[in-house]
Amino acid sequence: MDDERWGFEEVDDWEYEQLNSKPAPDPVDEPTETLVGKDPDGVVAVVVSPEGHVVRVRLSPEWRRAVAPWDLASRVRSAVNGATMRALAHNVQRFGSTTVAVPAEPKAGADESPLTSRDVQRLLDAVSEELEQFTERLAAVVDHPVRVESEGGHVQGSAQRGQVLSLDIDDNWAGQARHTEIETELVEVLRGLHDSSTPRELAAGPSGSAVSELLDLTADPRRLMRRLGLPD
């Protein structure tokens, strides 16, 4: 997997602590499988998991030789969106090669009580209500950009549907701060943008007691027919 290191020697943690009032960021355990997006000049690299979660940002210690501080934000945005697209392509390829799952065996002791038309209608009404609630929650995320600002206040951005729309970095701060300090605030914002614009609880689809009950019924068509009093 493309996960190259920079060709520059980074300072040790003790050197970082001597030059800064706060300690170096804790090391991040990267997933076994990662994908990397880079800007055209390879100054910025953004590492993401196959799910698109931002693992870390790598900024060349000598990035100012190639990029002006006011141009850094556009380079980071290019890198993170490139990484996101690679994660998307990776998942499309993975799911495209997935074999069709074998239907599960009927559950022992499953409910065999008769279902009346009133029972079915009541269930469908409950499912409809849960789907409507899910749609409203999904629209609040999909239709409206989210904004995130770093705790230090030097980096902020907006995103929609997992894509970073804008990224602003304080030029004066970027021109003086250490590259590791800049990486820390970038990771904070990029993670927040991804998590806020693609919440995991919505990615799994609608859920609820009524939806779960309907899925359980349709998982075994023969049992459903029996409960409805129809020949199977």
Backbone as CSV, one residue per row, in Angstrom:
resi,resn,N_x,N_y,N_z,CA_x,CA_y,CA_z,C_x,C_y,C_z
1,MET,0.847,-1.191,0.000,0.000,0.000,0.000,0.880,1.237,0.000
2,ASP,0.480,2.250,-0.709,1.261,3.467,-0.829,1.299,4.184,0.507
3,ASP,2.426,4.121,1.209,2.532,4.724,2.524,3.962,5.190,2.727
4,GLU,4.481,5.994,1.784,5.872,6.372,1.770,6.175,7.368,2.873
5,ARG,7.415,7.342,3.357,7.880,8.305,4.338,8.571,9.454,3.615
6,TRP,8.635,10.586,4.303,9.327,11.721,3.724,10.823,11.451,3.698
7,GLY,11.521,12.097,2.776,12.960,11.955,2.673,13.696,12.934,3.561
8,PHE,13.087,13.345,4.673,13.714,14.272,5.594,13.797,13.636,6.969
9,GLU,14.809,14.017,7.748,14.988,13.474,9.080,14.240,14.353,10.066
10,GLU,13.286,13.807,10.791,12.516,14.590,11.741,13.245,14.665,13.080
11,VAL,12.937,15.710,13.855,13.559,15.865,15.156,13.000,14.839,16.118
12,ASP,13.760,14.526,17.172,13.282,13.609,18.192,12.296,14.324,19.100
13,ASP,11.536,13.516,19.878,10.530,14.096,20.760,11.142,15.046,21.779
14,TRP,12.349,14.697,22.339,12.935,15.548,23.373,13.355,16.899,22.801
15,GLU,13.755,16.923,21.518,14.097,18.182,20.878,12.844,19.039,20.693
16,TYR,11.761,18.363,20.336,10.488,19.074,20.144,10.049,19.724,21.444
17,GLU,10.162,18.994,22.560,9.720,19.506,23.847,10.587,20.674,24.302
18,GLN,11.880,20.664,23.968,12.747,21.764,24.345,12.414,23.028,23.568
19,LEU,12.000,22.878,22.325,11.713,24.023,21.468,10.287,24.520,21.614
20,ASN,9.428,23.753,22.261,8.023,24.120,22.423,7.616,23.958,23.867
21,SER,6.640,24.716,24.269,6.178,24.654,25.654,5.311,23.445,25.916
22,LYS,4.791,22.807,24.880,3.945,21.636,25.066,4.602,20.415,24.451
23,PRO,4.317,19.208,24.988,4.969,17.988,24.516,4.534,17.624,23.119
24,ALA,5.329,16.748,22.488,4.990,16.282,21.146,3.718,15.460,21.173
25,PRO,2.965,15.424,20.070,1.730,14.646,20.017,2.012,13.170,20.259
26,ASP,1.050,12.491,20.882,1.190,11.053,21.111,1.248,10.330,19.777
27,PRO,2.049,9.280,19.656,2.109,8.527,18.401,0.774,7.872,18.096
28,VAL,0.463,7.776,16.817,-0.812,7.205,16.392,-0.584,5.805,15.851
29,ASP,-1.393,4.849,16.314,-1.326,3.488,15.787,-2.090,3.442,14.476
30,GLU,-1.374,3.310,13.378,-2.017,3.294,12.078,-2.598,1.916,11.788
31,PRO,-3.754,1.875,11.096,-4.311,0.584,10.693,-3.339,-0.154,9.796
32,THR,-3.504,-1.473,9.723,-2.641,-2.271,8.860,-2.746,-1.812,7.418
33,GLU,-3.958,-1.469,7.004,-4.199,-1.042,5.624,-4.534,0.441,5.606
34,THR,-3.765,1.233,4.880,-4.020,2.663,4.774,-3.896,3.114,3.326
35,LEU,-4.458,4.285,3.061,-4.338,4.896,1.739,-3.836,6.322,1.927
36,VAL,-3.095,6.820,0.941,-2.444,8.120,1.073,-2.814,9.027,-0.089
37,GLY,-3.144,10.276,0.238,-3.357,11.298,-0.771,-2.288,12.362,-0.617
38,LYS,-1.781,12.876,-1.733,-0.718,13.877,-1.697,-1.058,15.053,-2.595
39,ASP,-0.458,16.206,-2.287,-0.593,17.356,-3.180,0.332,17.152,-4.379
40,PRO,0.208,17.940,-5.441,1.006,17.709,-6.656,2.513,17.674,-6.438
41,ASP,3.026,18.450,-5.475,4.463,18.502,-5.242,4.926,17.547,-4.147
42,GLY,4.021,16.799,-3.563,4.398,15.856,-2.518,4.826,16.509,-1.223
43,VAL,4.402,17.730,-0.988,4.747,18.440,0.244,3.864,17.980,1.402
44,VAL,2.597,17.664,1.097,1.633,17.235,2.102,1.139,15.838,1.759
45,ALA,1.055,14.988,2.773,0.472,13.655,2.606,-0.561,13.441,3.708
46,VAL,-1.739,12.967,3.326,-2.800,12.665,4.286,-3.061,11.164,4.242
47,VAL,-2.935,10.520,5.384,-3.120,9.070,5.491,-4.509,8.796,6.053
48,VAL,-5.275,7.947,5.366,-6.625,7.608,5.808,-6.786,6.091,5.867
49,SER,-7.760,5.659,6.640,-8.123,4.244,6.688,-9.009,3.933,5.482
50,PRO,-9.261,2.657,5.186,-10.155,2.330,4.067,-11.546,2.935,4.227
51,GLU,-11.939,3.253,5.465,-13.245,3.873,5.697,-13.192,5.388,5.523
52,GLY,-11.998,5.934,5.245,-11.861,7.369,5.040,-11.523,8.147,6.297
53,HIS,-11.351,7.453,7.435,-11.006,8.139,8.677,-9.564,8.639,8.601
54,VAL,-9.331,9.895,8.947,-7.992,10.484,8.854,-7.105,9.932,9.969
55,VAL,-6.045,9.259,9.571,-5.115,8.668,10.531,-4.052,9.680,10.947
56,ARG,-3.452,10.349,9.948,-2.455,11.360,10.255,-2.189,12.227,9.041
57,VAL,-1.529,13.354,9.296,-1.097,14.258,8.238,0.419,14.353,8.306
58,ARG,1.061,14.245,7.165,2.514,14.362,7.093,2.862,15.616,6.299
59,LEU,3.598,16.492,6.930,4.010,17.734,6.311,5.533,17.758,6.280
60,SER,6.106,17.987,5.115,7.557,18.028,5.005,8.118,19.081,5.950
61,PRO,9.143,18.746,6.743,9.737,19.732,7.648,10.240,20.967,6.908
62,GLU,10.539,20.840,5.629,11.058,21.955,4.838,10.037,22.418,3.800
63,TRP,8.751,22.326,4.163,7.701,22.638,3.216,7.722,24.100,2.758
64,ARG,8.237,25.013,3.601,8.239,26.432,3.247,9.144,26.740,2.052
65,ARG,10.059,25.837,1.732,10.909,26.043,0.559,10.128,25.884,-0.746
66,ALA,9.011,25.125,-0.674,8.237,24.846,-1.891,6.877,25.532,-1.906
67,VAL,6.337,25.848,-0.722,4.974,26.381,-0.639,4.943,27.595,0.285
68,ALA,4.244,28.623,-0.136,4.049,29.794,0.716,3.021,29.460,1.786
69,PRO,3.122,30.041,2.979,2.169,29.730,4.056,0.714,29.895,3.649
70,TRP,0.425,30.923,2.821,-0.966,31.148,2.420,-1.474,30.146,1.392
71,ASP,-0.569,29.333,0.857,-0.967,28.326,-0.128,-1.038,26.925,0.491
72,LEU,-0.654,26.811,1.768,-0.624,25.493,2.404,-2.013,24.872,2.487
73,ALA,-3.022,25.666,2.798,-4.377,25.135,2.967,-4.872,24.431,1.713
74,SER,-4.621,25.024,0.544,-5.082,24.411,-0.708,-4.356,23.099,-0.963
75,ARG,-3.072,23.015,-0.547,-2.319,21.777,-0.716,-2.883,20.672,0.176
76,VAL,-3.233,21.029,1.403,-3.795,20.041,2.326,-5.154,19.566,1.823
77,ARG,-5.963,20.506,1.349,-7.291,20.130,0.837,-7.169,19.186,-0.352
78,SER,-6.216,19.446,-1.231,-5.984,18.562,-2.374,-5.581,17.172,-1.909
79,ALA,-4.722,17.104,-0.901,-4.242,15.810,-0.404,-5.345,15.023,0.282
80,VAL,-6.133,15.682,1.129,-7.159,14.949,1.883,-8.287,14.490,0.964
81,ASN,-8.678,15.304,0.001,-9.728,14.877,-0.932,-9.228,13.759,-1.844
82,GLY,-7.947,13.800,-2.185,-7.376,12.705,-2.966,-7.383,11.406,-2.188
83,ALA,-7.060,11.490,-0.895,-7.078,10.300,-0.048,-8.499,9.757,0.106
84,THR,-9.462,10.667,0.234,-10.862,10.250,0.370,-11.342,9.537,-0.884
85,MET,-10.966,10.048,-2.051,-11.363,9.417,-3.303,-10.709,8.041,-3.452
86,ARG,-9.487,7.902,-2.995,-8.816,6.605,-3.059,-9.513,5.606,-2.144
87,ALA,-9.955,6.075,-0.981,-10.679,5.191,-0.060,-12.008,4.754,-0.677
88,LEU,-12.679,5.683,-1.348,-13.947,5.361,-2.005,-13.735,4.332,-3.106
89,ALA,-12.718,4.542,-3.938,-12.430,3.602,-5.022,-12.047,2.233,-4.466
90,HIS,-11.318,2.246,-3.357,-10.914,0.992,-2.723,-12.138,0.196,-2.273
91,ASN,-13.108,0.874,-1.669,-14.305,0.200,-1.185,-15.187,-0.289,-2.326
92,VAL,-15.267,0.504,-3.402,-16.048,0.068,-4.566,-15.458,-1.219,-5.134
93,GLN,-14.145,-1.267,-5.235,-13.476,-2.453,-5.762,-13.652,-3.641,-4.834
94,ARG,-13.558,-3.378,-3.530,-13.682,-4.465,-2.554,-15.080,-5.047,-2.545
95,PHE,-16.104,-4.169,-2.530,-17.477,-4.660,-2.492,-17.880,-5.292,-3.820
96,GLY,-17.269,-4.825,-4.905,-17.588,-5.402,-6.200,-17.120,-6.828,-6.336
97,SER,-16.082,-7.187,-5.584,-15.545,-8.544,-5.662,-16.071,-9.453,-4.557
98,THR,-16.957,-8.912,-3.716,-17.509,-9.709,-2.617,-18.527,-10.712,-3.145
99,THR,-18.434,-11.930,-2.719,-19.382,-12.959,-3.154,-20.706,-12.784,-2.433
100,VAL,-21.768,-13.275,-3.064,-23.099,-13.175,-2.484,-23.188,-14.063,-1.251
101,ALA,-23.705,-13.495,-0.173,-23.793,-14.241,1.078,-24.852,-15.334,0.987
102,VAL,-24.596,-16.456,1.631,-25.550,-17.559,1.666,-26.631,-17.239,2.691
103,PRO,-27.918,-17.385,2.360,-28.981,-17.087,3.318,-28.792,-17.862,4.608
104,ALA,-29.109,-17.187,5.706,-28.935,-17.803,7.019,-29.980,-18.889,7.249
105,GLU,-29.623,-19.881,8.047,-30.556,-20.938,8.398,-31.667,-20.377,9.281
106,PRO,-32.887,-20.907,9.194,-33.973,-20.431,10.044,-33.597,-20.535,11.514
107,LYS,-33.979,-19.532,12.295,-33.670,-19.516,13.711,-34.531,-20.525,14.459
108,ALA,-33.902,-21.225,15.387,-34.640,-22.169,16.215,-35.515,-21.393,17.190
109,GLY,-36.742,-21.828,17.348,-37.657,-21.172,18.283,-38.142,-19.820,17.802
110,ALA,-38.110,-19.590,16.492,-38.566,-18.308,15.948,-40.071,-18.162,16.133
111,ASP,-40.534,-16.929,16.215,-41.952,-16.630,16.427,-42.781,-17.164,15.262
112,GLU,-43.784,-17.987,15.572,-44.657,-18.558,14.547,-46.105,-18.123,14.747
113,SER,-46.315,-17.136,15.613,-47.685,-16.693,15.885,-48.293,-16.049,14.646
114,PRO,-49.616,-16.199,14.455,-50.275,-15.651,13.269,-50.161,-14.122,13.205
115,LEU,-50.101,-13.598,11.987,-50.074,-12.158,11.759,-51.364,-11.747,11.058
116,THR,-52.088,-10.813,11.650,-53.297,-10.310,11.016,-52.936,-9.114,10.136
117,SER,-53.895,-8.723,9.294,-53.657,-7.561,8.444,-53.429,-6.306,9.292
118,ARG,-54.092,-6.264,10.459,-53.902,-5.122,11.352,-52.480,-5.107,11.922
119,ASP,-51.957,-6.301,12.248,-50.582,-6.394,12.750,-49.590,-5.890,11.706
120,VAL,-49.806,-6.321,10.466,-48.905,-5.926,9.381,-48.955,-4.420,9.151
121,GLN,-50.164,-3.860,9.147,-50.310,-2.425,8.909,-49.668,-1.618,10.035
122,ARG,-49.845,-2.102,11.271,-49.248,-1.413,12.412,-47.716,-1.420,12.303
123,LEU,-47.165,-2.553,11.867,-45.717,-2.648,11.713,-45.227,-1.726,10.599
124,LEU,-45.939,-1.726,9.468,-45.528,-0.874,8.347,-45.593,0.610,8.705
125,ASP,-46.596,0.993,9.490,-46.693,2.384,9.934,-45.503,2.756,10.817
126,ALA,-45.121,1.827,11.701,-43.983,2.081,12.592,-42.685,2.166,11.798
127,VAL,-42.534,1.297,10.794,-41.343,1.332,9.940,-41.283,2.651,9.174
128,SER,-42.415,3.088,8.651,-42.479,4.336,7.906,-42.047,5.514,8.776
129,GLU,-42.463,5.502,10.023,-42.090,6.575,10.947,-40.586,6.568,11.216
130,GLU,-40.013,5.375,11.403,-38.574,5.279,11.649,-37.777,5.693,10.421
131,LEU,-38.252,5.339,9.232,-37.576,5.740,7.994,-37.624,7.255,7.803
132,GLU,-38.739,7.858,8.167,-38.862,9.309,8.053,-37.882,10.007,8.995
133,GLN,-37.760,9.485,10.217,-36.805,10.056,11.170,-35.374,9.920,10.661
134,PHE,-35.063,8.768,10.078,-33.726,8.551,9.539,-33.453,9.505,8.388
135,THR,-34.437,9.696,7.505,-34.270,10.588,6.361,-34.002,12.015,6.813
136,GLU,-34.696,12.446,7.856,-34.497,13.798,8.370,-33.079,13.958,8.930
137,ARG,-32.612,12.958,9.664,-31.255,13.009,10.222,-30.213,12.974,9.118
138,LEU,-30.462,12.171,8.095,-29.521,12.072,6.977,-29.460,13.370,6.191
139,ALA,-30.615,13.991,5.974,-30.667,15.241,5.219,-29.921,16.351,5.950
140,ALA,-29.981,16.324,7.290,-29.296,17.353,8.078,-27.791,17.284,7.874
141,VAL,-27.292,16.089,7.547,-25.851,15.911,7.322,-25.507,16.096,5.852
142,VAL,-26.262,15.476,4.971,-25.947,15.480,3.541,-26.181,16.842,2.900
143,ASP,-27.252,17.519,3.286,-27.647,18.753,2.612,-27.002,20.014,3.170
144,HIS,-26.301,19.907,4.282,-25.731,21.091,4.907,-24.263,20.857,5.257
145,PRO,-23.371,21.757,4.826,-21.958,21.611,5.186,-21.763,21.748,6.698
146,VAL,-20.755,21.074,7.210,-20.399,21.189,8.624,-19.098,21.973,8.729
147,ARG,-18.896,22.655,9.855,-17.689,23.435,10.076,-17.010,22.960,11.357
148,VAL,-15.681,22.925,11.325,-14.888,22.505,12.474,-13.697,23.444,12.617
149,GLU,-13.385,23.809,13.861,-12.224,24.652,14.149,-11.341,23.940,15.153
150,SER,-10.034,24.033,14.982,-9.102,23.378,15.895,-9.138,24.057,17.256
151,GLU,-8.747,23.310,18.265,-8.751,23.850,19.622,-7.817,25.053,19.727
152,GLY,-6.704,25.014,18.985,-5.775,26.136,19.006,-6.261,27.345,18.232
153,GLY,-7.287,27.148,17.400,-7.877,28.244,16.651,-7.123,28.662,15.406
154,HIS,-6.107,27.887,15.006,-5.309,28.272,13.837,-5.796,27.633,12.543
155,VAL,-6.618,26.584,12.664,-7.093,25.859,11.485,-8.603,25.693,11.583
156,GLN,-9.301,25.926,10.495,-10.743,25.679,10.445,-11.125,25.288,9.023
157,GLY,-12.243,24.594,8.908,-12.658,24.162,7.576,-14.109,23.744,7.545
158,SER,-14.575,23.417,6.356,-15.948,22.944,6.173,-15.917,21.724,5.258
159,ALA,-16.924,20.870,5.411,-17.010,19.654,4.606,-18.463,19.265,4.412
160,GLN,-18.702,18.490,3.373,-20.043,17.976,3.084,-19.905,16.613,2.430
161,ARG,-20.603,15.633,2.964,-20.580,14.270,2.435,-19.162,13.701,2.382
162,GLY,-18.339,14.069,3.357,-16.993,13.528,3.440,-15.949,14.271,2.627
163,GLN,-16.376,15.238,1.789,-15.437,16.017,0.983,-15.162,17.357,1.660
164,VAL,-13.883,17.718,1.776,-13.506,19.002,2.368,-13.771,20.108,1.351
165,LEU,-14.642,21.046,1.707,-15.008,22.136,0.804,-14.057,23.316,0.939
166,SER,-13.683,23.641,2.175,-12.785,24.768,2.408,-11.883,24.455,3.587
167,LEU,-10.708,25.061,3.579,-9.755,24.886,4.669,-8.977,26.190,4.819
168,ASP,-8.968,26.729,6.027,-8.282,27.986,6.303,-7.231,27.763,7.379
169,ILE,-6.014,28.219,7.115,-4.913,28.105,8.059,-4.354,29.507,8.304
170,ASP,-4.169,29.861,9.563,-3.605,31.162,9.924,-2.220,31.300,9.282
171,ASP,-2.068,32.254,8.347,-0.810,32.407,7.611,0.362,32.727,8.529
172,ASN,0.142,33.650,9.463,1.231,34.056,10.354,1.688,32.896,11.228
173,TRP,0.722,32.141,11.734,1.056,30.976,12.568,1.765,29.917,11.741
174,ALA,1.253,29.619,10.553,1.854,28.595,9.695,3.272,28.965,9.289
175,GLY,3.550,30.258,9.187,4.873,30.691,8.787,5.917,30.542,9.878
176,GLN,5.475,30.326,11.131,6.406,30.252,12.255,6.347,28.928,13.012
177,ALA,5.194,28.271,13.008,5.010,27.055,13.807,5.819,25.884,13.236
178,ARG,6.165,24.944,14.109,6.852,23.739,13.667,5.891,22.885,12.845
179,HIS,6.437,22.104,11.928,5.585,21.294,11.051,4.773,20.285,11.857
180,THR,5.337,19.764,12.956,4.606,18.795,13.773,3.420,19.443,14.485
181,GLU,3.574,20.703,14.866,2.481,21.427,15.513,1.360,21.695,14.511
182,ILE,1.743,22.020,13.275,0.749,22.245,12.223,0.012,20.935,11.920
183,GLU,0.746,19.833,11.863,0.132,18.522,11.612,-0.921,18.197,12.659
184,THR,-0.627,18.525,13.924,-1.551,18.204,15.009,-2.896,18.897,14.825
185,GLU,-2.878,20.187,14.509,-4.142,20.912,14.339,-4.849,20.513,13.050
186,LEU,-4.084,20.180,12.022,-4.703,19.718,10.785,-5.426,18.397,10.995
187,VAL,-4.787,17.457,11.700,-5.423,16.170,11.972,-6.710,16.370,12.765
188,GLU,-6.661,17.251,13.758,-7.841,17.518,14.587,-9.018,17.991,13.742
189,VAL,-8.755,18.925,12.835,-9.834,19.481,12.014,-10.305,18.483,10.965
190,LEU,-9.366,17.829,10.286,-9.756,16.896,9.221,-10.528,15.708,9.765
191,ARG,-10.135,15.216,10.940,-10.906,14.128,11.560,-12.296,14.600,11.922
192,GLY,-12.369,15.801,12.497,-13.678,16.329,12.874,-14.589,16.528,11.687
193,LEU,-14.031,17.003,10.577,-14.835,17.212,9.375,-15.352,15.889,8.823
194,HIS,-14.489,14.874,8.789,-14.919,13.574,8.262,-15.990,12.964,9.153
195,ASP,-15.759,12.968,10.465,-16.706,12.339,11.383,-18.045,13.064,11.419
196,SER,-18.017,14.395,11.285,-19.257,15.170,11.346,-20.061,15.094,10.053
197,SER,-19.364,14.978,8.927,-20.075,14.960,7.638,-20.420,13.552,7.175
198,THR,-19.860,12.529,7.842,-20.198,11.132,7.525,-20.333,10.340,8.827
199,PRO,-21.334,10.676,9.658,-21.485,9.985,10.946,-21.698,8.493,10.767
200,ARG,-20.983,7.709,11.558,-21.005,6.260,11.390,-22.370,5.649,11.698
201,GLU,-23.105,6.271,12.632,-24.403,5.687,12.981,-25.405,5.778,11.843
202,LEU,-25.171,6.713,10.885,-26.055,6.825,9.728,-25.573,5.979,8.562
203,ALA,-24.284,5.684,8.549,-23.730,4.910,7.435,-24.306,3.506,7.384
204,ALA,-24.722,2.983,8.529,-25.270,1.628,8.576,-26.710,1.554,8.084
205,GLY,-27.332,2.725,7.819,-28.705,2.725,7.346,-29.691,2.875,8.488
206,PRO,-30.984,2.903,8.167,-32.008,3.091,9.200,-32.029,1.936,10.187
207,SER,-32.356,2.261,11.425,-32.438,1.233,12.463,-33.573,1.591,13.419
208,GLY,-33.989,0.634,14.185,-35.094,0.826,15.118,-35.791,-0.493,15.337
209,SER,-36.637,-0.552,16.347,-37.307,-1.809,16.661,-38.212,-2.279,15.535
210,ALA,-38.916,-1.346,14.896,-39.829,-1.729,13.816,-39.049,-2.205,12.593
211,VAL,-37.981,-1.485,12.228,-37.157,-1.882,11.086,-36.532,-3.245,11.342
212,SER,-36.039,-3.462,12.561,-35.434,-4.752,12.916,-36.453,-5.878,12.815
213,GLU,-37.679,-5.611,13.271,-38.724,-6.636,13.206,-39.082,-6.974,11.764
214,LEU,-39.160,-5.951,10.916,-39.478,-6.183,9.512,-38.369,-6.970,8.824
215,LEU,-37.119,-6.632,9.112,-35.993,-7.361,8.528,-35.993,-8.810,8.981
216,ASP,-36.353,-9.032,10.235,-36.416,-10.398,10.747,-37.514,-11.191,10.044
217,LEU,-38.648,-10.552,9.779,-39.750,-11.228,9.094,-39.379,-11.593,7.656
218,THR,-38.773,-10.652,6.949,-38.463,-10.885,5.538,-37.242,-11.774,5.340
219,ALA,-36.493,-12.025,6.410,-35.313,-12.886,6.294,-35.706,-14.334,6.029
220,ASP,-36.912,-14.711,6.425,-37.379,-16.087,6.230,-38.754,-16.027,5.556
221,PRO,-38.803,-15.924,4.220,-40.085,-15.773,3.516,-41.085,-16.890,3.799
222,ARG,-40.613,-18.126,3.970,-41.539,-19.243,4.199,-42.227,-19.093,5.555
223,ARG,-41.468,-18.670,6.572,-42.088,-18.471,7.886,-43.071,-17.307,7.832
224,LEU,-42.738,-16.274,7.066,-43.640,-15.142,6.931,-44.950,-15.567,6.288
225,MET,-44.855,-16.405,5.245,-46.075,-16.882,4.591,-46.944,-17.679,5.554
226,ARG,-46.293,-18.513,6.372,-47.051,-19.321,7.344,-47.767,-18.412,8.349
227,ARG,-47.076,-17.384,8.821,-47.666,-16.493,9.815,-48.828,-15.671,9.235
228,LEU,-48.761,-15.456,7.927,-49.850,-14.738,7.258,-50.992,-15.664,6.861
229,GLY,-50.816,-16.950,7.119,-51.855,-17.917,6.787,-51.914,-18.259,5.325
230,LEU,-50.797,-18.081,4.619,-50.739,-18.377,3.190,-49.914,-19.610,2.957
231,PRO,-50.206,-20.377,1.910,-49.418,-21.577,1.623,-47.993,-21.200,1.253
232,ASP,-47.027,-21.947,1.780,-45.628,-21.653,1.463,-45.079,-22.646,0.450
